[in-house]
Amino acid sequence: MTTVLILAGGNSTRMKQDKSTMFGGVKRIYDECMKANVTRIVTLCGSNDRMHLFHGEVWPDPENCHGILPVIEWAINQLDDDILLIPCDAFNISEIGITELISQKNCVPEDEFGNRQPLFARISNQTELVSTAATLTGLFERFPTHQNKIISSEFNNFNLPADLKNLHSQ
């Protein structure tokens, strides 16, 4: 079984609006996961005051975790399942991309610009994680890059308003 962790705890300061609510938000990602037959979806919401924004299983960050790396490490350690990470700004992700990643072993997909996207990592063997990593990239450095040019835009990253030009209609 694969658990999807939707990462929705950030402040979205560079985007200047809450990315978890843009373009259908976390609900759209949740629905795409359901279409892909994912049976467990957990939204990591950041602070307790954001829990009401999301439905389903929602986890606030532990008080001792500050930053995306320790939160992801903590969440991974709570689960015995295979895991797929999906950031809330996965504006291009669909059932197709989710199904593609779930069918893989440990990997980090590559976006349409040739960038590895660790926030979409597929974790099937936690022993391959670099437990001493100081960065998210380092955590997944042992994972191979998954390339699929046909759907690579599904793994695009959106941090700035200018990035929205790379938004592909579903």
C-alpha positions as CSV (number, residue, x, y, z in Angstrom):
1,M,0.0,0.0,0.0
2,T,1.2,3.5,-0.8
3,T,0.4,6.5,1.4
4,V,0.4,9.9,-0.3
5,L,1.7,12.8,1.8
6,I,0.3,16.1,0.4
7,L,2.6,18.8,1.6
8,A,0.5,21.9,2.4
9,G,2.1,23.6,5.4
10,G,4.1,26.4,3.8
11,N,3.4,30.1,3.9
12,S,3.7,30.6,0.1
13,T,5.4,33.9,0.6
14,R,7.1,34.0,-2.8
15,M,3.8,33.2,-4.6
16,K,2.0,35.8,-2.5
17,Q,-1.0,33.6,-1.9
18,D,-1.7,30.3,-0.3
19,K,-0.7,27.7,-2.9
20,S,-2.8,25.0,-1.2
21,T,-5.9,26.8,-2.4
22,M,-4.9,27.7,-5.9
23,F,-6.2,25.9,-9.0
24,G,-8.5,23.6,-7.0
25,G,-6.0,23.3,-4.2
26,V,-5.3,20.3,-2.1
27,K,-8.9,19.0,-2.8
28,R,-8.0,18.6,-6.5
29,I,-4.9,16.7,-5.7
30,Y,-6.8,14.6,-3.2
31,D,-9.4,13.8,-5.9
32,E,-6.7,12.9,-8.4
33,C,-5.2,10.5,-5.8
34,M,-8.6,8.9,-5.3
35,K,-8.9,8.4,-9.1
36,A,-5.5,6.7,-8.9
37,N,-6.9,4.3,-6.3
38,V,-4.7,5.6,-3.5
39,T,-6.3,4.3,-0.2
40,R,-4.5,6.6,2.3
41,I,-3.9,10.3,1.8
42,V,-2.5,12.4,4.5
43,T,-2.3,16.2,4.3
44,L,0.6,17.7,6.2
45,C,-0.9,21.1,7.0
46,G,1.7,23.0,8.9
47,S,0.2,24.6,12.0
48,N,-2.8,23.4,13.9
49,D,-4.8,26.5,12.8
50,R,-4.6,25.2,9.2
51,M,-6.2,21.8,9.9
52,H,-9.7,23.1,9.1
53,L,-8.7,24.0,5.6
54,F,-8.4,20.4,4.5
55,H,-10.6,17.3,4.6
56,G,-9.6,13.7,5.3
57,E,-6.6,12.7,7.4
58,V,-4.7,15.9,8.3
59,W,-1.6,16.1,10.4
60,P,-0.1,19.3,11.8
61,D,3.6,19.6,12.1
62,P,5.1,18.5,15.5
63,E,6.2,21.5,17.5
64,N,9.9,20.3,17.4
65,C,10.0,20.3,13.6
66,H,10.9,23.5,11.8
67,G,11.2,23.4,8.0
68,I,10.3,21.0,5.3
69,L,13.1,18.5,5.8
70,P,12.4,17.6,9.5
71,V,8.7,17.5,8.8
72,I,9.1,15.1,5.9
73,E,11.5,13.0,7.9
74,W,9.1,12.9,10.9
75,A,6.1,12.0,8.6
76,I,8.1,9.2,6.9
77,N,9.0,7.8,10.3
78,Q,5.2,7.6,11.2
79,L,4.5,5.3,8.3
80,D,5.3,1.7,7.5
81,D,3.8,2.0,4.0
82,D,5.4,3.0,0.7
83,I,5.1,6.8,0.4
84,L,4.6,9.3,-2.4
85,L,5.2,12.9,-1.7
86,I,3.1,15.5,-3.5
87,P,3.5,19.3,-2.9
88,C,0.3,21.4,-2.7
89,D,1.6,23.4,-5.7
90,A,1.4,20.3,-8.0
91,F,-0.9,22.2,-10.2
92,N,-0.2,19.9,-13.2
93,I,-0.4,16.6,-11.4
94,S,-3.1,14.2,-12.5
95,E,-4.1,10.6,-11.9
96,I,-1.7,9.6,-14.7
97,G,1.4,11.1,-13.0
98,I,0.4,9.7,-9.6
99,T,-0.2,6.2,-11.1
100,E,3.1,6.4,-12.9
101,L,5.1,7.3,-9.7
102,I,3.3,4.7,-7.6
103,S,4.3,2.0,-10.1
104,Q,8.0,2.9,-9.5
105,K,10.4,1.9,-6.8
106,N,12.4,4.6,-5.0
107,C,12.8,7.6,-7.4
108,V,12.7,11.3,-7.8
109,P,10.9,12.4,-10.9
110,E,12.3,14.9,-13.3
111,D,10.2,17.9,-14.5
112,E,9.9,19.1,-18.1
113,F,13.0,21.3,-17.6
114,G,15.2,18.5,-16.5
115,N,15.2,19.3,-12.8
116,R,14.9,16.6,-10.1
117,Q,11.8,17.3,-8.0
118,P,12.3,15.7,-4.5
119,L,8.9,17.0,-3.3
120,F,7.4,14.3,-5.6
121,A,9.7,11.5,-4.4
122,R,8.5,7.9,-4.4
123,I,9.7,6.1,-1.3
124,S,9.5,2.3,-1.5
125,N,12.6,1.5,0.6
126,Q,13.2,3.9,3.5
127,T,16.7,2.4,4.1
128,E,17.9,4.2,1.0
129,L,17.2,7.6,2.5
130,V,20.2,9.5,3.6
131,S,19.4,9.9,7.3
132,T,22.2,12.4,7.9
133,A,21.2,14.7,5.1
134,A,21.0,18.5,5.8
135,T,18.8,19.2,2.7
136,L,15.8,17.7,1.0
137,T,17.9,17.0,-2.1
138,G,20.5,15.2,0.1
139,L,17.8,13.1,1.7
140,F,17.0,11.6,-1.7
141,E,20.5,11.6,-3.3
142,R,20.6,7.8,-3.5
143,F,17.3,7.7,-5.4
144,P,17.5,7.4,-9.1
145,T,15.9,10.0,-11.3
146,H,12.7,9.0,-13.0
147,Q,12.3,10.4,-16.5
148,N,9.2,10.3,-18.5
149,K,9.1,13.1,-21.1
150,I,5.5,12.5,-21.9
151,I,4.3,13.4,-18.4
152,S,7.3,15.4,-17.1
153,S,5.3,18.6,-16.9
154,E,3.1,17.0,-14.2
155,F,6.1,17.3,-11.9
156,N,6.7,21.0,-12.5
157,N,7.4,23.3,-9.5
158,F,5.6,26.6,-8.9
159,N,7.2,29.0,-6.5
160,L,6.7,32.4,-8.1
161,P,3.8,34.0,-10.0
162,A,6.0,34.0,-13.1
163,D,6.2,30.2,-12.9
164,L,2.5,30.0,-13.6
165,K,3.3,30.4,-17.3
166,N,4.3,26.7,-17.1
167,L,0.8,25.7,-16.0
168,H,-0.7,23.1,-18.3
169,S,-4.4,22.8,-18.5
170,Q,-5.7,19.5,-17.4
